[in-house]
Amino acid sequence: MDFSFTAEEERFRAEVSAFLKKEITDEFLRDFEARGEFDFCPEFTKKLAQKGWLAMAWPKEYGGGGATIMQQLIFSEEAGYFGAPTGAHRQGTNLVGPAIIARGTEEQKKRFLPPITRGEVVWCQGFSEPNAGSDLASLQCRAVEDGDDYLITGQKVWTTNAHRAHWCHLLTRTDPEAPKHRGISYFLIDMKSPGIEVRPLINMLASHDFNEVFFDGVRVPRENMLGEKNQGWYVSQVTLMGERSGIAFPAMCRRLLERLIQFAKETKRNGEPLAHDPIVRRKLADAAVQVEVNRMLAYRVAWMQHKGLLPMVEAPASKLMGSELMKWLTALAMEIMGLYGQLQQVSKFAPLRGQIARMHMYSLGMTIAMGTSEIMKNIIALRGLGLPRG
């Protein structure tokens, strides 16, 4: 089996790497950390949009770059490795955009896709509810027909960037009598619509990214339904496959591991570098193996998408390992660094700019977001191994 990339793909990787290395300097990162991703992101996003890198694999007629899935993988891996701030526009490029391309009308594609590729619009995702998270098909947010419109009433939760978003892609129940997977419809909603209330949810990092969103008779035109009525669950699977197939986890973990190895080489304990400790060396070697395995899983997902195959099991496997690996690796970093690893960015004694403790707290949420680890295991067991339910 040949795991190598083509010469053209390698040239593209070198181009992306050189660009990011030049842009993402220590000064860039300090400014980014001080201002926050959302405030900082538009400037950097504009540069990516000018190079056609925001939605590389989308068709050119909708503002995309017409690139291959493998080129998109290469960009995403390099962006994750260098810590490029692309999060504010990820909902558009990674989630709702692919769903519109796959299931949208020609009018919807022309209307919604170009502003995403230009970095002009921010999307949020209205999927989870207080009683419908992992069991998403149990959602109760209602959409009722009213002439040429639908009236939407209900609540969503954990809605990232809802307080900043221009648009929301939303799952609603349009047939309460149908089996739960078959009575759901998918809508694209202007966040300025009357009847929408956004309330903040502050996480343990003391940052405001999450929100709960309330819809009180929000009027949405029928033309904003994505896909057919009561077929929203199947449209959402396009979104979820994109969400669960990224290379970002192993890319971020590879960069963290490299920094951790350097720390072990430069830091002495009892007169000897930490890198000479056989226990530390073994754990770092174990981490290197796991990062490479996760990388190969993500490559496999991209290869399947490149071949037009649906990675129904492979994408959840990649997401499961990636989120669990980040949690384990950041915990290992704090263990190797000792009490210094728990210091925040404000401390002058904090190694690696105090990122480790913050990354670890962030990683805990990643085992829940985009589908919990338990749900990923169930998907792998049922779809991949053919195990019985219950």
N, C-alpha and C positions, 0 to 999 in steps of 0.2 A: 504494500500500500504506500502510495506517495503522498506525503503530507506537505510537500513544498508548494509555494506559490509560484505563479508564472513570473517571468522577468518583468512584464508590464506591471503586475501587482506589486512586486518588490520595489520598482521605481516609484510607484505611487506611495507606498509606505514610507520611503525615504523622504519624499516631498512633504507628506503630512507631518512626519516626525521633525523635520527641519523647521517647518513653520511653527509648530507648537513649542519646540525648544526655544525658538527666538522670542515668541510672544510671552510664554509663561515663565517669567523670570522671578527671582525672589521678591523684587519690588511689586510685581504683578500680584503674587500670592498674598503679600501683606496687605495690599490695597483691597484685594478680593475678600480677605478675611475681615477687614475692618468695615467694609461697606455691605457685605452680604451678597449672596449669589444673585438675587433678583435685581437689586439696584445696579450691580456691576455687569450683569449678563448682557444687556442690550448692546453695549459697545463692542464686546467680543463677538456677539451673535452677528452683527452687521458685517464683520470681517469674514465670518464663515459663509454668510449668505452671498457676499460678493464673489467668493471663490466657488460657489455652487455646492458647498459641502453640508448644508443643513439637511437636505433631503436628496442625497446623492442618487439613490436607486429609483426615485420616482420618475415617471415619464416626463420628457422635456416639455411636452405641450402644456403641462400644468406647473411648470417652473422648476421641475426636478432636474437632476444632472444626467439622467439616463445611464447611470453607472450600474455595474453588476452588484449582486448581493455580496460577493466576496470583497469588492472594493468598499462597500458600506461597512462590512465587518472590520476591515483594516482601519478605516477612519475611527470607528467606535472604539476599537481596542487602543489605538494611540491616544485618543481623547481621554479615555478612562485612565490610562497609564500616567499621563501628564496632569490629570486633574482639571481638564478644561471645563469651564463653567457653562454647561449646556442645559442644566436642569429646568430652567424657566420655560423652555420651548420643547421639552421632551414629550409632553403630552401630545402636542401637535404632530411632531415628526415621527414618533415611535408608536403612537397608539391610535388616535382618531384618524390621522392621515391615511395609514394603511387600510383602515376599515372603509373610508370613503372611496379609496381607489378600488377596493374589492367589491363593494356593494352599493356605492353611490350612483345617482343618476349623472348624466353628462352635465346637467346644469349645476348640480351640487359640486362636482369636481372642479368646474371652472370658477365657481363662487368661493369655495372654501380652501382649496389647495394652494393657489399662488400666494395668498397672504402668509401662509405658514412657511413656505420656502423663502420668503423675503424677511422672515423674522419679525413680522408686524403684529402678530396676534398671539395671545397666550390662551391656552385651553386648560380646563380642569375636568376631572372625571367624576361623574355622579353615579357611582355604582353601589358602594357599600351603604348599608343602613344600620340603625342600632340593633336590629334583630336579623340582619341579613348581611353577614360578612363573608365568612368562608362558604356558607351555604347561600351563595348569591342569588340562586334561583327562587329563594323564598321572599324576595323583595316585595314591598307593598305600596310603594309610591305609585299613585294612580294617574292615568291619562284617560280622560273621557272626551269623546267626540262632541263637538259643538259647531255645527255647520262645517266650514272649511278649516276649522281650527281644532286643537285639542286643549283641554284645560287640565293642568298638571297640579296635583296636590300631594304633599308628602314630605319626607325628610331624608336627607343624605348625611353621611358622617365620614370623617377622615378625608375630607375633600381638599387635597393639596392645592394651594394657591387660588382657592375660590375667591378670596378677597382681592386678588389681583387680575383674575382671568377676565377675558373679553367674552369667551364662549365656554359652554359646558356640553360634553357629550354624556347623555343621560339614559339610563335604563328605567323603564316604567312598566307597570302592569296595565295592559289594555283589555284583557279578558280574564276576570277573576274566577270564571268557571272552568277554564281550561287547565290541564296539567301544568304544574308550575313552570316548566321549561318552555311551554308552548304559548303562553299568554303574555309574553313580554315584547315590548316594542322599544326601538332605539331612536332617540331624538337629539337634535343639535339645537341648543338653546342659547339665545343672546342673554348674557348675564345682566344686561341693563333692563330686562323685561320687568314690568311692574309685578309685584307679588313675591319677589325673591328676597329673602333675608339671610345674610351670612353672619355667623357668630364664630369668634375665634376659639381654637383649642390650642393651648400652649403645651408643648412637649417637655420632656425632662432635660432637654438641652436649652430650655428657656427661650426657644425660638417659636415664632408664629408662622408655621407653614400649613398646619392642618386647620380645618374648619368644619362646622356642621352647617348645613344649608337647608332652609325651609322654603317650600313652594306652596303658595296659597292661591290656588286658582290661576296659575300662570298660563297665559294664552300663547300657544305655539302654533304657527301655521302648519298645515298638513304637509306642505312641501319640505319641511324640516325633518320629516321622518326619514331615517336612514334604513334602507331595505324595506321589506314588506311588513305590513301590520302583523303582529304576533310572531314575527320571526326575529325579534331583536336578540334573543339568546344566541342564535347562530351567527349573527353579525358580530356579537361581542366576542366570540371565540377568535375572530381575526385579531381583535384588539389584544386579547389576553395572550395569544401566541407571540405577538410582537413584544409584549411586555415581559414575557418569561424567557426570551431566547437571547438576551444580550450577552456581550463579551465583557461588560464593564466590571463585573465582580472579579474574575481572575486578573484583569488588567490592573485594577486598584490594588489587589492583594500582591501582585508581583512587584509593584513599586514599593509597597509597604515592606515586603520581605527584603528587598535590596537595601532599604534604609536601615532595617533592623540588623542585617548582617554587618553593615558598616558600623553601626553603633556597637555591636559586639566586638568588632576588631579594635575600636578606638577606646573602649571603656575597660578599665582595669578593676578587678576585685581581688583583694588579697595579693596585690602585686602582679597578677597575671591577667592578660586580656580575657574578657568573657568568651571570646571565640575559641580559647584553648580548653574551656570546660567541656568534657565529653558529653555531658547531659545537654548543655546548650547546643552543641554541634549537632547532636542527634535530632533534637527538636527542630532546628532550623532545616536540616536535611529532609525531615518528614514534611515540613511546610512546603519546601520546594517541590517535592513530589506531588503533593495535593494541588498546588497552584497549577502545575503543568497538566494534571489530569483534568481539572476544571476547564482549563484552556482548550483542551482537545474536545471536551464535551460541547463547548460553545462553538467550536469550529465545525463539529458534526452537524449541529443545528443549522448553521449558516449554509453548509454544503447541501443539506436536504432542501432548504428553501431555494437555493440556487438551481436545484434540479426540479423544482416545482412540486416537491413532496411536503406533506404536512407533518411536522415533528410533534405529534400529539403526545408522545411519551418522552422523547429526547429533550424537548424544551423544558418541561417540568423537572427533569433530572438535572439539567444544567442549572436551573434556578435554585433548586434545592441545595445542590452542592455549593453553589456560589455564595448564597446567603449564610449557610452554616459555616463555610470556610472563613468568611470575613469575621464572623463572631468568634470563632476559635482562634484565628490568627491575631486579632487585636487583644484577646485575652492573654495569648502567649506573649505578645509584646509587653504587656504590663507586667507579666510574671518575670520576664528577663530583665526589665528595667527596674524592678522593685518598686518602692514607693514613689520614685521619681516619675514612673509611668502614669501615675494618677494625677499629676499636676496639670493645671489648666494653662491656657495660652498666656494668661496674665503674669505667670511666674517666670522670672529670669532663669530659674533652675530647671525648667521643663525641657526635656530632650525632644528633638524633632518638632520644635515649635509648639509643644503641648497638644499635638493632634491625637495622640494615642487614646487617651481617656474619652475624648469626644467621638472618635471613630468607633470605639467599642460601644458606647451608648447608642450611637446611630445604628450600628450593626444589629442590635437587638430588635429594632423595629423592622429591619429588612427580612427577618425570618417570619414576619407576619404580613407585611405589605406584599402586594402582587400575588397573594395566595400563601397561606401559612405552610410551614414545612410539613405539617400533618396532612394537609390537603394534597400537597405535591406527592407525598408517599402513597396516598390513596389512589391518585391518578396512575402512578407508576404500577402499583399492585394490580389495579383493575384492568387498565388498558394494555400495560406492557407484559405483565406476568399472567394475566387471565385468572387471577384469584377471585374467589366468590365474595360477594358483599357480606358484611356482618361476620 
